[in-house]
Amino acid sequence: MNRRLATAALSLLLLAATAATAAPAAVAEPAPAAPVTAPEPAAPAGDFGPVGVRGTGNTVLSAGFQGFEGDPVRISVDARATTNTDPRGTTGHFHVRHVHTDGWLVADFEGDITCLAVGGREAIATGVVTKGEAPWFPGLELIGQKVSLSVEDDGRRGDRMGWVWGALGQPVSDCQGTVPFIRTTSGDFSVRS
């Protein structure tokens, strides 16, 4: 009996201690009011400040690009954004050149970057073609078409890049793209986040 009584008493003591710490504090007289000032505006969640991607990457297309395997492709991009969350602060330029193995030009186009998203060492820059030609594809309209360029800055091990071309019927939305799927053979991209 004594053991049960001791356990019950201990339980009551713990319950009383818990209730005492949870009880509201005694009401004290209010402190004098501090002067009211406007709070500092909070930075939006995920607003990481200026971001950018800059550089040139060269690659040779693999067998997965049927009819173009072995073709050299060069992509240059220079894009900046005032924040990582507001595409309205994005500026920049891109240039793409694709030549067939026989030396004939497949496509050469450039344009303005309209949206940039950066995460760690990866960046996606989307833009609109303002000038270019694609003699390999007669009748293909490039001007005004959207493109998406993706980059992974892998340092000295060689970078990766990827792309989506709106001119070939692939949908391109602002700041959306594919993973950087092909390793560069030369050149260097620098991603700042």
C-alpha positions, 0 to 999 in steps of 0.5 A: 500500500505504501508503494501505491500511495507514494506513486500517487503522491509523486504523480500529484506533485508532478501534475501540480508542478506542471500546472504551476508552470503553465499557469498565467503570470500575475498581472503586473502594471503595464510598462510605459509605452515605447514610441511607435516606429514603422517596422523594417520591411521583411525580405520575401521568403526565398529572396536571396539577392542578386544571382547570375550565370555567365560563360560559354560551353562547347559540346559535341552531340552524342548518338542520342541526337540522331542525324546530328551526332558528332555535331559541335554546339556552342552556347554562351549566356550572360544573365543577371537578376536582382533577386532569385524570386522576381523575374522582372529584374532579369537582364542578359543575353544568350547566343547558340551556334550549331554546326553539322560535322560537314561544316554546314550551319544548322542554326545560329541564333541569339536573344535576350534573357527574360527570366533567371532562376538559380539554385546552388550550382545550377541555373535556368535562363529563359529568353526570346530569340531576337536574331538568327537563322536555321538553314538546316530547317528551311522555313523555321521561324526563330525570331520571337521563339522562346528558349530555355538554357540550363547550366550546372557549374561543376568547376574544373571537372567540366560543366553541364548544359541543357536546352529546350527550343520553342521553335521546334514545338517544345513548350518553354515557360519562364524560368522552367527548363530541363536538367543540364543533360550534356557535359561540356567539352570546353569552356566554363560557366560560372553560376552565382547564387 
